[in-house]
Amino acid sequence: MDHIDHALGRPVEPLAPTFRNHFATDATGQQAADFFASPYWEPAGRTGDMAFFAVNEEGRRALSAHLKAIGDPHRPYAVTYEGTTSIVPAKSASAAKYALYLQISDCFCDLRFRDFVGKTRAVLAARSNVYG
């Protein structure tokens, strides 16, 4: 399930559209053979010695059930920084702020975390607002 979760970008709701859906692996390795044999993956191409796979609907349903079964604590947070809001999956509002800071800090190399936090707001997002 971890590979499916990773391939989909670790979504809070795997049944909703995700920003990514791919996994790359060695085309001749055991992992590729396992993915070909799995009911959760579809081949998505090959380049050189790399094979690419996409999670199919059955895989999305399996991940959704798995996350519910384990009581996954991640929820969607709407994090707003300087007028731009991003949906960030996290266990808490403060964890969502930190996750967004990690995502943008490479682009804003002079941005200190304490300055970022002072200008940031995070609220639990309603799933209907996030996923349509």
Secondary structure by P-SEA (a helix, b strand, c coil): caaaaaaacccccccccccccccccccccaaaaaaaaccccccccccccbbbbbbcaaaaaaaaaaaaaacccbbbbbcccccbbbbbbcccaaaaaaaaaaacccccccccaaaaaaaccccccccccccc
